[in-house]
Amino acid sequence: MAPKCSLGVVAATLSFLFSAASAQSSNQPVEPAEAVVAETIVAGAPLLDVETVQLTDAVVARIASDDATAEYADLFAFESDASVAKRDLPSCKTYPGDALWPVELVWDIFDFLLGGQLIKTVPIAAPCYDSKWGSKDDARCSALISTFGKPATHENDPTSIMWPIFQGKTCMVREGTTAADKCTLGGFPEYALNASNVAQIQLALNFARNLNIRLVVKNTGHCYLGKSTGAGSLSIWTHNFQDIDFLPKYQATGYNGAAFRVGAGVTVQQIYRAAEAQRLSVLGGICESVGFVGGYLQGGGHTPLSGYYGMAADSVLAFQVVTADGRFVTASATSNPDLFWALRGGGGGTYGVVTSVIIKAHPKIDVTHSTFVLGNSTDGTQLVSRENFFKGVRKFFESFPTFTDAGTYSFFFIFNTNGQLTLDMKSFFAPGHTKESYNKLTKPFFDTAKELGIPFKTPQNSTYYPTFFSAYWDAWGKTPFPLGTATSLPGNRLIPKSHWTEPAKFEKMFSTLKAHVENGRHFGVYHQSPQNPQKVDNAVSSAWRNAQAFFITSSPVFAANADAATIASANKVLNEDILQPWRDITPASEFGGSYLNEAAVEEPKWQEDFYGTQYSKLLSIKKKYDPRGLFYATTAVGSEEWEVRDVELGVQTQNGKLCRK
């Protein structure tokens, strides 16, 4: 049976299926749509076991010839160039209640072909409510509340996300709900595929594409912008692609050395531990619960080792990816090189579903890690003038080029608490440094602080570690970042090196900093300058290549039950009062920008601020590999053609129908 690709044919097929539902039993056995392939050495290394099970043309032909599935074959066929040309592009993605939305029988057949891996979504907070998913269960609700701020709660759930505001706050985790409180699906997907092999991902992409259903991809759900959720969607949950293979003698174009092939479900902590076991280092972030292979690597990935090796994406050697046409391909320097270029920094959830990555493993490195708090005590027993405090902060910022030239990285906050100012160094991370070399590097700053009379609120505590992971774990890993809240909105800015090489720009930057702190704004800062020490050509933003510092901030805090007007007000303050002064002095035209993974969801010039000079090239690659827009994520490349018609909450959420503008 030749695949038919028009939506009209699909609609007619569904109409037939609906009328024939009584004649065809959904209990009829259907063989899973998969085959084990013979070729398992790809990109110079063995595929992961989950990648050797694939959807092939022969399997699709079997679906078309099997009496139990023949009528459904159009829904699972691969895309072809001819079918792209012939297919109409509807204005909106197929949504529950639309004529094209599959009836239960179709979802059942789909599930049979998936081997029983389809999950119908139940909101994670359903036990806290009386709803269509069952009666309220106070004990289960209380247990959920106690763990909701822990990453594993969300990693182990097929649809939960770590920042529930983007789900639309339609079923929030809270005790004491009454009959008047409602729990609805909101921005959660209708179904999730618990992917256990590549064939299932291919089948799901074909199904979503051929029925024009919105598709999302989730691993851990750690996303500040809500990219891993979406109302009326089919979600691909990659969490169980957990394999990590060590490749001690890997060879690729321009590289000969140790490497790892890493599955799509692996977290930063897991790959760090795998590298530590081999007495090696890899490039990852500071938050242990981040999915390593997805948005982190594909968004560029800033890292404590950036002073030595640049961005994490710079150490990627190959991807395995399922593209929008349903095909399983390699993206590397020699295979689909344009896709390889885009996947290294051009944003996650945009060009395909990555199932594994091959990354460089770097030599073991020692680290000195230091913490301290400088400034006024809240009880007033240790005081310094505001003038001298900011002189000390200025000296610290002036030292950034010296610090980054020495390969170091820091993460600190400047707090204004009831008028008392402090510089709280959470981690001065100095790879390749002994305590002696760290002290020598930082001595000019601490001498200045002493001369200015800036007291230590918490004494300096410096520790030497023989390996990266041991330092990382004490610095960040064993103290997870807060999550699971819906009480503020994030934002950030990358500050280019020109603000240190041109005195007039430094003065503007520092006066903006003082105003920010004096206004009591949230202000977390990293000194880092990844540049491009490995001299790679990829999609990492030009803003990152020119950065000297990166700061994070947030909107004013609002109550967990805040209404849309309150959230809209906080969102306006974030964008107009907090971030705009920084945008004014760090425009993209001068290599300023914003890190796409931790940004304000309504960043006004996100194309240039997130992607820099690379955006036009990324857009052309997006259209080549995904001509019909199967992959959508808010602020992802090409997303300007779409809008989520969400329920008004005061900020962009994913609780609504996805339509073309």
C-alpha positions in Angstrom: 0.0 0.0 0.0 1.6 3.3 -1.1 1.6 6.0 1.6 -0.9 8.8 1.0 0.2 12.1 2.4 -2.7 14.6 2.2 -4.5 15.7 5.3 -7.7 15.1 3.4 -6.9 11.4 3.0 -5.9 11.2 6.7 -9.2 12.8 7.7 -11.1 10.4 5.5 -9.2 7.5 7.1 -10.1 8.7 10.6 -13.7 9.1 9.7 -13.7 5.5 8.4 -11.9 4.3 11.6 -14.5 6.0 13.8 -17.4 4.3 12.1 -15.6 1.0 12.0 -14.6 1.1 15.7 -17.2 -1.5 16.6 -16.1 -3.8 13.9 -12.4 -3.7 14.8 -11.3 -4.7 18.3 -8.6 -2.6 19.8 -7.5 -5.8 21.6 -6.4 -7.3 18.3 -2.7 -8.1 18.6 -0.4 -5.8 16.7 3.3 -6.5 16.4 5.5 -3.6 17.6 6.8 -1.5 14.7 10.5 -2.1 15.0 13.5 -4.0 13.7 17.0 -4.6 14.9 19.4 -3.3 12.4 22.6 -5.0 11.3 24.8 -1.9 11.0 25.7 -0.8 14.6 29.0 1.0 14.1 28.1 4.6 13.4 30.2 7.8 13.5 33.2 5.5 14.4 31.6 3.9 17.5 29.0 1.4 18.4 25.4 2.7 18.7 23.8 2.4 22.0 21.6 -0.7 22.3 18.4 1.4 22.3 19.6 2.9 18.9 19.9 -0.5 17.2 16.1 -0.9 17.3 14.8 1.2 14.5 11.8 1.9 12.2 12.8 0.8 8.7 11.1 1.0 5.3 10.4 -2.8 5.6 8.6 -2.3 8.9 6.5 0.5 7.4 5.7 -1.7 4.5 4.6 -4.4 7.0 2.2 -2.0 8.7 0.7 -1.3 5.2 0.3 -5.0 4.4 -0.9 -6.3 7.7 -4.7 -6.5 7.8 -4.8 -5.3 11.4 -3.0 -2.0 10.6 -3.3 -1.5 6.8 -5.9 1.2 7.2 -3.6 3.2 9.5 -0.4 3.0 7.3 -0.7 6.6 6.2 -0.3 7.8 9.8 3.1 6.1 10.2 4.7 6.6 6.9 8.0 8.4 6.5 8.0 11.9 4.9 9.2 12.3 1.3 10.2 15.3 -0.7 7.1 14.8 -2.9 4.8 14.6 0.1 6.2 17.9 1.5 5.5 19.6 -1.7 1.9 18.3 -1.9 0.9 18.9 1.7 -1.1 21.8 2.8 0.1 23.7 5.9 -2.9 24.2 8.2 -3.0 27.3 10.3 -3.1 25.5 13.6 -1.8 22.2 15.0 -4.4 19.6 15.4 -5.9 20.0 18.8 -8.2 17.8 21.0 -11.8 18.4 19.7 -10.7 19.1 16.2 -12.0 16.8 13.4 -8.5 15.5 12.8 -7.8 14.6 16.4 -7.4 10.8 16.6 -10.2 8.8 18.2 -9.3 6.4 21.0 -9.0 3.5 18.6 -6.2 5.2 16.7 -4.3 6.0 19.9 -4.7 2.3 20.9 -3.3 1.1 17.6 -0.5 3.6 17.9 0.3 2.3 21.4 0.3 -1.3 20.1 2.8 -0.4 17.4 4.9 1.4 20.2 5.0 -1.8 22.2 2.7 -0.4 24.9 4.9 2.6 25.7 2.2 5.4 25.3 1.2 7.2 28.5 -2.0 9.2 28.8 -1.1 12.2 30.9 -2.3 12.5 34.5 -1.1 15.9 36.0 1.5 15.3 38.7 -0.6 17.3 41.2 -3.9 15.3 40.6 -3.7 13.7 44.1 -4.3 17.1 45.6 -7.7 17.5 43.9 -11.0 15.9 43.2 -10.9 15.6 39.4 -11.6 13.3 36.5 -8.4 11.4 37.5 -9.8 10.4 40.8 -10.5 11.6 44.3 -8.2 13.7 46.4 -5.6 11.7 48.3 -4.3 13.9 51.2 -1.4 11.5 52.0 -0.1 11.4 48.4 -0.6 15.1 48.1 1.5 15.8 51.2 4.2 13.4 50.1 4.3 15.2 46.7 4.6 18.6 48.4 7.5 17.4 50.5 9.5 16.4 47.4 8.3 18.9 44.7 11.4 21.0 45.0 13.7 18.0 44.3 14.8 17.3 40.7 14.0 13.6 40.8 10.3 14.2 41.3 10.1 15.8 37.9 12.8 13.7 36.1 10.8 10.5 37.0 7.4 11.9 35.8 6.7 11.7 32.1 5.2 15.2 31.8 6.0 17.3 34.9 8.2 20.3 34.5 10.4 22.1 37.0 8.9 25.6 36.5 5.1 25.0 36.5 4.1 28.5 35.7 4.7 27.6 32.0 2.2 24.8 32.3 -0.4 27.5 33.0 -0.8 26.9 36.8 -3.9 24.8 36.1 -3.2 22.0 38.6 -0.7 23.3 41.2 0.8 21.3 44.0 -0.8 22.5 47.2 -2.6 21.2 50.3 -6.0 22.2 51.4 -7.7 22.3 48.0 -11.5 22.4 48.1 -14.2 21.3 45.7 -14.1 24.7 44.1 -10.4 24.2 43.1 -9.9 22.7 39.7 -7.2 20.4 38.3 -7.1 20.4 34.5 -4.5 19.3 31.9 -3.6 22.9 31.1 -0.3 23.0 29.2 0.6 19.4 29.8 0.8 17.1 26.8 -2.2 14.8 26.1 0.1 11.8 25.7 3.7 11.0 26.4 5.9 8.3 24.7 8.1 6.6 27.3 10.8 6.1 24.7 12.9 2.9 25.0 14.3 2.7 21.5 14.8 4.8 18.4 12.0 3.0 16.5 9.4 4.4 18.9 10.7 8.0 18.4 10.6 7.6 14.6 7.1 6.2 14.8 6.0 9.1 17.1 7.5 11.7 14.8 5.7 10.2 11.8 2.4 10.0 13.6 2.6 13.6 14.9 3.7 15.0 11.5 1.1 13.1 9.4 -1.7 14.2 11.8 -0.3 17.7 12.3 -0.2 17.2 16.1 2.0 19.4 18.2 5.2 17.6 19.3 7.3 18.3 22.4 10.4 16.7 23.8 11.2 16.2 27.5 14.0 14.6 29.4 14.2 16.1 33.0 11.8 19.1 32.5 14.5 21.5 33.6 13.7 24.5 31.4 13.2 28.1 32.4 11.0 28.8 29.4 8.7 25.8 29.3 10.0 24.3 26.1 9.3 20.7 27.3 5.6 21.0 27.6 2.6 22.0 25.4 -1.1 21.8 25.4 -2.7 19.3 23.0 0.7 17.7 22.2 2.4 14.4 22.0 5.5 14.4 24.1 8.6 12.3 23.6 10.1 11.4 27.0 13.8 10.5 26.5 14.5 10.0 30.2 15.2 6.3 29.9 18.0 6.7 27.3 20.4 6.3 30.2 23.4 4.5 28.6 26.9 6.0 28.7 29.6 4.2 26.7 33.3 5.0 27.3 35.4 5.1 24.1 39.0 5.1 25.2 40.5 5.4 21.7 38.0 7.3 19.6 39.0 8.8 16.2 37.1 11.5 14.3 38.0 14.3 12.0 40.6 16.4 13.9 40.4 14.3 17.0 42.1 11.2 18.4 41.5 10.4 22.0 39.1 9.4 24.8 35.4 10.1 24.3 32.0 9.1 25.6 28.8 8.2 23.8 26.0 9.6 26.0 22.3 8.7 25.8 19.7 11.5 25.6 18.3 10.8 29.1 21.6 11.3 31.0 21.9 14.2 33.4 24.9 16.4 34.1 25.6 14.6 37.3 25.6 11.2 35.6 28.1 12.1 32.9 30.3 13.8 35.5 30.4 10.6 37.5 31.2 8.5 34.5 34.1 10.8 33.6 35.4 10.7 37.2 35.4 6.9 37.1 37.8 7.1 34.2 39.9 9.8 35.8 38.9 12.2 33.1 36.9 15.4 32.8 34.0 16.5 30.6 32.3 19.8 30.0 29.0 20.3 31.8 27.0 22.9 33.7 26.7 23.6 37.4 23.2 22.3 37.9 23.3 18.5 38.4 19.7 17.9 37.3 20.0 19.4 33.8 19.6 17.0 30.9 23.1 16.9 29.4 22.3 15.9 25.8 19.3 18.1 25.1 18.9 21.8 25.8 22.2 22.1 27.6 24.6 20.9 24.9 22.3 22.1 22.1 22.1 25.5 23.7 25.8 25.9 23.8 26.4 25.0 27.4 28.4 27.3 29.7 30.7 25.4 32.0 33.2 25.9 34.9 35.9 24.6 32.5 35.2 27.2 29.9 38.5 28.9 30.5 40.3 25.9 29.2 38.0 24.4 26.6 35.3 27.0 25.7 31.6 26.0 25.6 30.4 22.5 26.2 29.1 22.3 22.6 32.7 22.8 21.4 33.6 19.3 22.6 30.8 17.5 20.7 32.1 15.1 18.0 28.8 13.6 16.6 25.1 13.3 17.2 22.6 10.6 16.5 19.3 12.2 15.7 15.8 11.5 14.4 14.9 14.3 11.9 11.4 15.6 11.1 11.0 13.1 8.2 11.3 10.3 10.7 14.7 9.2 9.5 17.6 8.2 11.9 20.8 10.0 10.9 24.2 10.9 12.0 25.3 14.5 12.3 29.0 15.0 12.3 31.8 16.8 10.5 31.4 14.4 7.6 27.7 13.4 7.8 25.0 16.1 7.6 27.6 18.7 8.6 25.1 21.6 8.4 22.9 19.8 10.9 25.9 19.1 13.1 26.8 22.8 13.0 23.3 23.8 14.1 22.9 21.3 16.9 26.0 22.6 18.6 24.5 25.8 20.1 21.5 26.4 17.9 18.9 25.4 20.5 17.2 22.2 21.7 13.9 20.8 20.4 14.4 22.5 17.1 16.0 20.4 14.4 15.3 16.8 15.5 15.2 14.5 18.5 18.8 13.7 19.5 19.2 10.2 20.9 22.9 10.2 21.7 26.0 12.4 21.4 29.7 11.6 21.3 31.8 14.1 23.3 35.5 14.6 23.9 36.9 13.5 27.3 39.5 15.9 28.6 42.4 15.1 31.0 41.8 15.0 34.8 42.3 18.5 36.2 42.7 19.7 39.8 40.7 22.6 41.2 40.9 25.1 44.1 37.4 26.2 45.2 36.8 29.2 47.4 33.8 30.7 49.1 33.5 34.0 51.1 31.0 36.7 52.0 32.2 40.4 52.1 30.1 43.3 53.4 27.9 44.4 56.1 26.4 42.1 58.7 22.7 42.4 59.1 23.0 43.1 62.8 25.1 46.2 62.1 28.2 45.1 64.0 30.3 45.1 60.9 29.8 48.0 58.6 31.4 49.6 55.6 30.3 52.7 53.7 28.4 52.2 50.5 31.0 54.2 48.7 33.8 51.8 49.9 31.7 48.7 49.3 31.2 49.7 45.6 34.9 50.6 45.3 35.6 47.0 46.3 33.0 45.6 43.9 34.6 47.7 41.2 38.0 46.3 41.9 36.5 42.8 41.7 34.9 43.5 38.3 38.0 45.2 37.0 39.8 41.9 37.8 37.6 39.8 35.5 40.0 39.7 32.5 42.9 38.6 34.8 40.7 36.0 36.4 39.5 34.5 33.1 42.9 34.6 31.5 43.9 32.3 34.4 41.2 29.9 33.4 38.9 30.6 36.4 35.1 30.9 36.8 32.9 32.2 39.5 29.3 32.4 40.6 28.4 35.0 43.2 25.6 37.4 44.3 25.5 41.0 45.3 22.7 41.4 47.8 21.0 44.5 49.1 19.2 43.2 52.1 17.3 45.9 54.0 19.9 48.3 52.8 22.9 46.2 53.9 25.3 45.3 51.0 27.1 42.0 50.6 29.1 40.2 48.0 28.4 36.5 48.5 30.8 34.3 46.6 29.1 31.0 46.2 32.0 29.5 44.3 35.2 30.9 43.0 36.2 27.9 40.9 39.8 27.8 39.9 40.7 24.7 37.7 44.4 24.0 37.4 45.2 26.0 40.5 46.7 25.1 43.8 45.7 27.1 46.9 48.9 29.1 46.5 48.3 30.0 42.9 44.7 30.9 43.7 45.8 33.2 46.6 48.4 34.9 44.4 45.7 35.5 41.7 43.2 37.0 44.0 45.6 38.8 46.4 45.3 42.3 44.7 41.5 42.2 45.2 41.6 41.1 48.8 44.3 43.6 49.5 42.0 46.3 48.1 39.0 45.1 50.2 41.1 45.2 53.3 42.4 48.7 52.6 38.8 49.8 52.1 37.7 48.3 55.4 35.3 45.8 53.8 34.8 43.1 56.5 34.4 39.4 55.9 30.9 38.5 56.9 31.9 34.9 56.3 35.6 34.2 56.2 37.3 32.9 53.1 37.3 29.1 52.8 39.5 27.7 50.1 39.9 24.0 49.5 42.1 22.1 47.0 40.6 19.1 45.1 42.6 16.6 43.0 39.8 16.2 40.4 37.1 18.3 38.8 34.2 16.2 40.0 35.2 16.3 43.7 35.4 20.1 43.5 32.1 20.4 41.6 30.2 18.2 44.0 31.2 20.2 47.0 30.6 23.5 45.1 27.3 22.8 43.5 26.3 19.2 43.1 25.2 18.2 46.6 23.1 21.4 47.0 20.5 21.3 44.2 19.2 24.6 42.9 15.7 25.6 43.9 12.9 24.6 41.6 9.3 23.7 41.4 8.2 27.2 42.2 5.9 29.6 40.3 6.7 32.9 42.1 9.0 34.8 39.8 10.2 35.1 36.2 13.9 34.8 35.2 16.1 36.9 32.9 19.8 37.3 32.2 22.4 39.2 30.1 25.8 38.5 28.6 28.2 41.4 29.0 30.9 41.6 26.3 34.6 42.0 26.8 34.5 45.5 25.2 33.1 46.8 28.5 36.5 46.0 30.0 38.7 47.1 27.1 36.9 50.5 26.5 36.9 52.7 29.7 33.7 54.6 28.7 31.8 51.3 28.4 33.1 50.1 31.7 31.8 53.3 33.4 28.3 52.8 31.9 28.3 49.1 32.9 29.4 49.9 36.5 26.9 52.7 36.9 24.1 50.4 35.6 25.3 47.7 38.1 25.1 50.2 41.0 21.6 51.3 40.1 20.6 47.6 39.7 21.9 46.7 43.2 20.6 49.9 44.9 17.1 49.2 43.5 17.2 45.8 45.3 17.2 43.8 42.1 18.2 40.1 42.1 21.8 39.9 40.9 23.8 36.7 40.4 27.0 37.0 38.4 29.5 34.7 36.7 32.9 35.8 35.6 33.7 33.8 32.6 35.0 34.2 29.0 34.6 31.0 27.0 35.9 32.5 23.7 36.9 29.6 21.4 40.1 27.9 22.5 39.3 24.7 20.5 38.8 26.9 17.4 35.6 25.2 16.3 33.0 26.4 13.9 29.5 25.9 15.3 26.3 27.7 16.2 27.3 28.9 19.7 26.2 32.5 19.9 28.6 35.3 19.0 27.6 36.9 22.3 29.1 33.9 24.2 32.3 34.1 22.1 32.7 37.7 23.2 31.5 37.5 26.8 33.4 38.6 29.8 30.6 38.2 32.3 27.1 36.7 32.6 24.5 37.7 35.1 21.1 36.3 36.1 18.2 38.2 37.6 14.5 37.9 38.1 11.2 39.7 38.3 9.8 40.9 41.6 8.5 38.0 43.6 4.8 37.3 43.5 2.6 34.9 45.5 2.1 31.3 44.3 -1.6 32.0 43.8 -1.0 35.4 42.1 -3.6 36.4 39.5 -2.8 37.3 35.9 -2.6 41.1 36.5 0.0 40.6 39.2 2.1 38.3 37.1 1.8 40.7 34.1 3.0 43.6 36.3 6.0 41.6 37.5 6.8 40.6 33.9 6.6 44.2 32.8 9.0 45.3 35.6 11.4 42.5 34.6 11.5 43.5 30.9 11.2 47.3 31.1 12.8 48.3 34.4 15.3 45.5 35.2 16.6 44.1 31.9 16.1 47.1 29.5 18.9 49.3 31.0 21.3 46.3 30.4 20.0 45.8 26.9 20.7 49.5 26.2 24.4 49.2 27.0 25.0 45.7 25.7 23.2 45.5 22.3 23.6 42.5 20.0 25.2 44.8 17.5 28.1 45.1 20.0 28.1 41.4 20.9 25.9 41.6 23.9 23.1 39.2 24.2 21.2 36.7 26.5 21.7 33.0 27.2 18.8 31.2 25.6 18.5 28.5 28.3 17.9 30.8 31.3 16.3 33.8 29.7 13.2 35.9 29.9 10.5 34.1 27.9 9.4 37.4 26.4 12.8 38.7 25.5 11.8 41.2 22.8 14.7 40.7 20.3 15.4 37.1 21.1 16.6 36.1 17.6 19.6 38.4 17.8 20.1 38.2 21.5 19.9 34.4 21.8 21.6 33.4 18.6 23.8 36.4 17.6 25.1 36.6 14.1 24.2 33.0 13.4 20.5 33.4 13.3 19.9 33.6 9.5 22.1 30.5 8.9 20.3 28.6 11.6 16.9 29.5 10.1 17.9 28.2 6.7 19.0 24.9 8.2 15.8 24.7 10.2 13.7 25.1 7.1 15.8 22.5 5.3 15.5 19.8 7.9 12.0 20.7 9.2 10.1 22.4 6.3 6.7 22.0 7.9 7.5 23.1 11.4 7.1 19.8 13.2 9.5 21.0 16.0 8.3 24.0 17.9 9.7 25.4 21.1 9.2 29.0 22.4 12.0 31.3 21.2 13.5 28.4 19.2 14.7 29.1 15.7 11.7 29.6 13.4 9.2 29.9 16.3 8.5 33.5 15.2 6.1 32.0 12.6 4.0 30.5 15.4 2.0 31.6 18.5 0.5 29.8 21.5 -3.0 31.0 22.0 -2.8 30.5 25.7 -5.1 31.3 28.6 -4.1 34.8 29.9 -1.7 34.4 32.8 0.3 37.6 32.4 3.2 35.8 30.7 3.6 33.5 27.8 2.7 29.9 28.8 2.2 26.7 26.8 -1.4 26.3 27.8 -3.1 26.9 24.5 -3.4 25.9 20.9 -0.3 26.3 18.7 -1.1 28.2 15.5 0.7 30.0 12.7 0.6 33.8 13.0 
